[in-house]
């Protein structure tokens, strides 16, 4: 299913937030032209060399795209970029604050010149306000949004182990662009999608924000356990760690009987209701941990499944690559890269047996054909490359 076939997205993008958003659009069939610096390209290309010499971040978020290596600061490159945007359906950028405006690509100017264009600006803190010009890397935004304050162990705040603020902004940009395209289909008019990493992350902070409403204490940091529901977290079996969760009193009673072998605990006043169990989690945790310590992980999982309550293995990355559920559902496919083919996960939600899996592009891989589409001759393209304005 590629409902965005025939639509063109031009993206001045770097790092994760905007590339993640445009990869979702590309997965749905859009033509995504990724505009990069001719010298180094998107700086995420240099984050590491873990995928056959390529960056893990870059391979993850840049399949199905065309790479145009063009110096937009040079007047010649800037003019070509404007011509490219004039023929696009969507323009996306996550440059430093003010940079798009200096290139003549501010949202207001673009919308005035191209009424059907959907413009998507992604920034750390949004345009306007005292934080507009601040650098906004993922960990900075996690901190500003309060996420770090509720993550980690009681004595050690921690960041989330993935670029969650970038991903949140990327997904709101993606859904915002889809909504704007639907609106354009009704009205014929484009619109501006303005996404900030801070606002995206704070939206996801709804539970701890409301839990601490009106000056109430925030949820405590509880490591891998749930901060306010108990038991809900990891326990150590003889040979591994198992995650489990109790969500209601019916499950709690069965757990006490069928897993702990102590049905009387279900009615114990210290453990009657989640609030009581949470208040007495240290004592209750010791009882549950003692039972897990008698079992292998496989034995514990079999008992939890028989209760039944929710459980999970605490998998390593190697175990996720080999996850039997992903394999059974045929979710792994193959995508080409400049360093050879690598596995790639099919877009969640889509059930197409052959999802779009076009290559992760080398820097400037599509510069020559894209400039030729704009009417440049081979000699003109060669001249731009020789001058460092383009990379072919």
Secondary structure, 3 states (H helix, E strand, C coil): CCCCCCCEEEEECCCCHHHHHHHHHHHCCCEEEEEECCCCCCHHHHCCCCECCECHHHHHHCECEEEEEECCCCHHHHHHHHHHHHCCCEEEECCCCCHHHHCCCCHHHHHHHCCCCEEEEEECCCCCCCCCCCCCCHHHHHHHCCCHHHCEECCEECCCCCCHHHHHHHHHHHHHHHHHHHHHHHHCCCCEEEEEHHHHHHHHCHHHHHHCHHHCCCCCCCCCCCCCCCCEEEEEECCEEEEEECCCHHHHHHHHHHHCCCHHHHHCCCCCCHHHHHHCHHHHHHHHHHHHCCCCHHHHHHHHHHHCCEEEECCCHHHHHCCHHHHHCCCEEEECCCCCCEEEECCCCCCCCCCCCCCECCCCCCHHHHHHHCCCCHHHHHHHHHCCCEEC
